């Protein structure tokens, strides 16, 4: 059927053909008095499937020319088109939308203006920048409508990967116990050891701090700072034998681990939420996190501490998500509220790979 290209729309004026196109897939927007208005992304898919011929001043425009024209009007049009095409081929009714998302997707068999959207979708190239604040803005807009946000990533071979993106507030069931006596620890350089067997067992059994090595307890730098801040640990320097203040220890820790304060802020927030937090080194991230006794439960999350205004690349994010899924955990990205890393974490960004 013919359609006329007018600026960035294609109009089907024949009422019968317009009705047939709309009723078979709900493409476009019906016009008062008959006819159908198609966006370029909708029109190009119909041209590709040989259901539409686009005309400009009576001359036919083939798929290639129409695609080139659309790309001159809209940045990354081809990325949005590939996501739209893929979702349509999966059997969804997909309606183009505007910022902060690209499409809303009805459930299979859904009818516009009758069935609510199942997803809101944003399209990105694998070469696009991952901007955490931008995703938070989009999640906020979608959450007001109580719908999930999907991100469709187009790789350089035009294959699609989808992620469900949401804000998460983790909650655990392991909370601090009253402080009786502070334990004594020795700072050995890049870790701390509690030598007293009773004190070591007490700290480990209370909230599963550190790791018992024989009858001694080895603590990480972050665990040490947390316990000192709570008044549950007194620390001495192994070389000088002098007692260390929390401030002195933090200065040392920051030299050893330059992102110490960033990690410590996220660690403290997770502990305050009742989580058990252990190193995530073996999984290539900062923390593995349990919501209950780690001796009886598997870690629920992998958590990476990132700075405010965090930006990255989609391949890096893809690697983190793939690894977390491989070990049956969710990956969370947590960042402090301020640049000083002292204001806690309001929520965590969760990405989960899905197949719509």
C-alpha positions in Angstrom: 0.0 0.0 0.0 1.2 3.6 -0.6 2.1 6.1 2.0 3.3 9.7 1.6 6.5 10.9 3.4 5.8 14.3 5.0 8.7 15.5 7.1 9.3 12.8 9.7 5.9 11.0 9.3 4.4 8.8 6.7 0.6 9.2 6.0 -1.6 6.5 4.6 -4.6 8.4 3.3 -6.7 5.5 1.9 -9.1 4.7 4.7 -9.5 1.0 4.0 -5.7 0.4 3.7 -5.1 2.5 6.8 -7.7 0.5 8.8 -6.2 -2.8 7.6 -2.6 -1.8 8.6 -3.7 -0.6 12.0 -5.8 -3.6 12.8 -3.1 -6.0 11.8 -0.4 -5.2 14.3 -1.6 -1.8 15.6 1.0 0.1 13.6 0.8 3.9 13.7 -1.9 6.3 14.9 -5.4 6.4 13.4 -6.4 9.9 12.2 -9.8 11.6 12.7 -11.9 10.9 9.6 -9.7 8.0 8.4 -6.1 7.5 7.5 -3.1 6.5 9.5 0.0 8.3 10.6 3.2 6.3 10.9 6.5 7.3 12.6 9.6 6.6 10.5 10.5 3.6 12.7 7.1 2.1 12.0 7.1 2.9 8.3 10.6 1.5 7.7 9.6 -1.8 9.3 6.6 -2.1 7.0 8.7 -1.2 4.0 11.2 -3.9 5.0 8.4 -6.5 5.3 7.0 -5.4 1.9 3.8 -4.1 3.3 4.3 -0.4 2.5 5.6 1.7 -0.3 6.7 5.2 0.7 6.3 8.0 -1.8 7.8 11.5 -1.9 6.3 13.8 -4.5 5.0 10.7 -6.3 8.4 8.9 -6.4 9.1 5.7 -4.5 11.7 5.7 -1.8 13.4 2.3 -1.2 14.4 0.9 2.2 18.0 2.1 2.0 17.2 5.7 1.1 14.4 5.9 3.7 16.8 4.6 6.4 19.5 7.1 5.4 16.9 9.9 5.5 15.7 8.9 9.0 19.3 8.8 10.3 19.8 12.4 9.2 16.8 13.5 11.2 17.4 11.5 14.4 20.7 10.6 16.2 21.1 6.9 16.6 17.9 6.2 14.7 19.3 2.8 13.5 19.8 1.7 17.2 16.2 2.5 18.0 15.0 0.8 14.8 16.9 -2.4 15.6 15.3 -2.6 19.1 11.9 -1.8 17.7 12.3 -4.5 15.0 13.4 -7.1 17.4 10.6 -6.5 19.8 8.1 -6.6 17.0 9.5 -9.9 15.8 9.1 -11.3 19.3 5.4 -10.7 18.9 4.9 -7.6 20.9 2.9 -4.5 20.0 5.4 -1.7 20.3 4.5 2.0 20.3 7.2 4.7 19.8 7.5 7.1 22.6 9.5 10.1 23.6 12.2 11.0 26.3 13.0 9.6 28.8 12.3 6.3 27.0 12.0 5.2 23.4 9.1 2.7 23.3 6.3 1.3 25.4 5.6 -2.3 24.9 2.2 -3.9 25.2 1.9 -7.6 26.2 1.5 -10.1 23.4 -2.0 -9.9 22.1 -2.4 -6.5 23.7 -4.6 -3.7 22.3 -3.6 0.0 22.5 -5.8 2.1 24.8 -7.2 -1.1 26.2 -4.3 -3.0 27.7 -1.6 -1.2 29.8 2.0 -1.3 28.8 4.1 -4.3 30.0 7.5 -2.6 29.6 9.0 0.8 28.9 12.1 0.4 26.8 15.3 2.5 26.1 17.6 1.7 23.3 21.4 2.1 23.4 24.4 1.1 21.4 27.1 -1.0 23.1 29.3 2.0 22.4 27.0 4.4 24.3 28.1 5.7 27.7 26.6 4.1 30.8 25.4 7.0 32.9 24.0 5.9 36.2 22.2 9.2 36.9 20.5 9.1 33.5 19.2 5.6 34.3 18.0 6.7 37.7 16.0 9.5 36.1 14.4 7.1 33.7 13.6 4.6 36.4 12.0 7.3 38.5 9.7 8.3 35.6 8.7 4.6 35.0 8.3 3.7 38.6 5.6 6.4 39.0 3.6 4.3 36.5 4.6 1.1 38.3 6.1 -0.5 35.2 9.5 -2.1 34.7 12.2 -0.4 32.6 14.1 -2.5 30.0 17.3 -1.4 28.3 18.0 -2.8 24.9 21.7 -2.9 24.0 22.6 -3.3 20.3 26.1 -4.7 19.8 28.2 -4.2 16.7 26.8 -7.3 15.0 23.2 -5.9 15.7 22.4 -8.6 18.3 20.2 -7.5 21.2 20.8 -7.9 24.9 18.1 -6.7 27.3 18.5 -5.7 30.9 15.8 -5.0 33.5 17.0 -1.9 35.4 15.6 -1.0 38.8 16.4 0.7 42.1 16.8 -1.7 45.0 16.8 -1.2 48.8 18.5 -4.3 50.2 17.4 -5.4 53.7 19.0 -8.1 55.9 18.3 -9.8 59.2 21.7 -9.6 60.9 21.8 -6.5 63.2 24.5 -5.3 65.7 24.5 -6.7 69.2 25.2 -4.6 72.3 28.9 -3.8 72.9 30.3 -5.4 76.0 34.1 -5.0 75.8 36.2 -3.7 72.9 38.5 -6.4 71.4 42.2 -5.8 70.9 43.5 -5.8 67.3 47.0 -5.5 65.8 47.6 -3.6 62.6 50.0 -5.6 60.4 50.2 -3.5 57.3 47.2 -4.3 55.0 45.0 -6.2 57.5 44.3 -6.5 61.2 44.5 -9.5 63.4 42.6 -10.1 66.7 44.9 -12.5 68.7 42.7 -13.3 71.7 40.8 -16.5 71.0 37.7 -15.4 73.0 37.6 -11.9 71.4 38.1 -13.4 67.9 35.3 -15.9 68.4 33.0 -13.1 69.9 33.5 -10.8 66.9 33.1 -13.6 64.3 30.0 -15.0 65.9 28.2 -11.7 66.5 28.0 -10.5 62.9 30.5 -12.8 61.1 33.3 -10.3 60.9 36.5 -11.4 59.4 37.8 -14.9 59.0 39.0 -17.2 61.7 42.5 -18.6 61.0 43.1 -21.1 63.7 42.0 -19.3 66.9 42.9 -15.8 65.5 40.6 -13.5 63.6 41.8 -11.6 60.5 39.9 -8.4 59.7 39.9 -6.4 56.5 40.7 -2.7 56.6 37.0 -1.8 56.1 35.8 -4.1 58.8 38.4 -2.7 61.2 37.3 0.9 60.6 33.7 -0.1 61.0 34.4 -1.8 64.4 36.6 1.1 65.6 33.9 3.6 64.7 31.4 1.5 66.8 33.8 1.3 69.8 34.1 -2.5 69.4 37.8 -2.6 68.5 41.0 -1.0 69.9 43.9 -1.0 67.6 47.7 -1.0 68.0 50.4 -0.6 65.4 52.5 -3.8 65.2 55.7 -1.9 64.5 55.4 0.8 67.1 53.2 -0.8 69.6 51.2 2.4 69.9 47.4 2.7 70.1 46.0 4.0 66.8 43.0 6.4 66.6 40.3 5.9 64.0 41.5 9.0 62.1 45.1 7.7 62.0 44.0 4.3 60.8 41.8 5.7 58.1 44.8 7.8 56.8 46.9 4.6 56.6 44.0 2.6 55.0 43.5 5.3 52.4 47.1 5.1 51.3 46.9 1.4 51.0 43.6 1.4 49.3 42.9 4.7 47.5 39.2 4.1 47.2 38.9 3.1 50.9 36.4 5.9 51.8 34.2 5.1 48.9 34.0 1.4 49.8 33.7 2.2 53.5 30.6 4.4 52.9 28.8 1.6 50.9 30.0 -1.1 53.4 28.6 1.0 56.4 25.3 1.5 54.6 24.9 -2.2 53.9 25.7 -3.1 57.5 23.1 -0.6 58.8 20.6 -2.4 56.6 21.2 -5.6 58.4 23.4 -7.3 55.8 26.5 -9.4 56.2 29.2 -8.0 54.0 32.3 -9.9 52.9 34.9 -9.3 50.2 33.8 -9.9 46.6 37.3 -10.2 45.2 36.8 -13.8 43.9 33.9 -12.5 41.9 35.6 -9.4 40.5 33.7 -6.9 42.6 34.0 -5.1 46.0 31.6 -7.1 48.2 29.5 -10.2 48.3 26.5 -9.6 50.5 24.2 -11.9 52.6 20.9 -11.1 54.0 21.2 -13.8 56.7 23.7 -16.2 58.4 26.3 -16.9 55.7 26.9 -20.3 57.1 23.4 -21.3 56.1 22.6 -19.0 53.2 24.3 -18.1 49.9 25.2 -14.5 49.1 22.3 -12.7 47.6 24.1 -9.8 46.0 27.4 -8.8 44.6 27.9 -5.1 45.3 30.2 -2.7 43.6 30.9 0.7 45.2 30.9 3.5 42.6 31.4 7.2 43.0 28.6 9.8 42.6 27.9 10.7 39.0 29.2 7.3 38.0 29.8 6.7 34.3 31.2 3.6 32.6 30.9 1.6 29.3 28.2 -0.9 28.5 30.8 -3.7 27.9 32.0 -3.2 31.4 28.5 -3.4 32.8 27.7 -6.4 30.7 30.7 -8.2 32.1 29.7 -7.5 35.7 26.1 -8.6 35.1 27.1 -11.8 33.2 29.5 -12.8 36.0 26.8 -12.2 38.7 24.3 -14.2 36.8 26.8 -17.0 36.4 27.0 -17.4 40.1 23.2 -16.9 40.6 23.4 -13.5 42.2 22.2 -10.0 41.4 24.7 -7.2 40.9 24.1 -3.9 42.7 25.9 -0.6 42.1 25.9 1.6 45.2 27.2 5.2 45.4 27.3 7.7 48.3 25.1 10.7 48.1 27.9 13.2 48.1 31.5 13.5 46.9 32.9 13.2 50.4 31.5 9.7 50.6 29.9 10.4 54.0 26.2 10.7 53.4 25.3 7.1 53.0 23.6 5.4 50.1 19.9 6.1 49.3 19.4 3.1 47.0 21.3 0.7 44.7 21.1 0.3 41.0 20.3 -3.3 40.0 20.7 -4.7 36.5 19.4 -8.1 35.6 19.7 -9.7 32.1 16.3 -10.8 30.8 14.7 -12.2 27.7 11.5 -10.4 26.9 
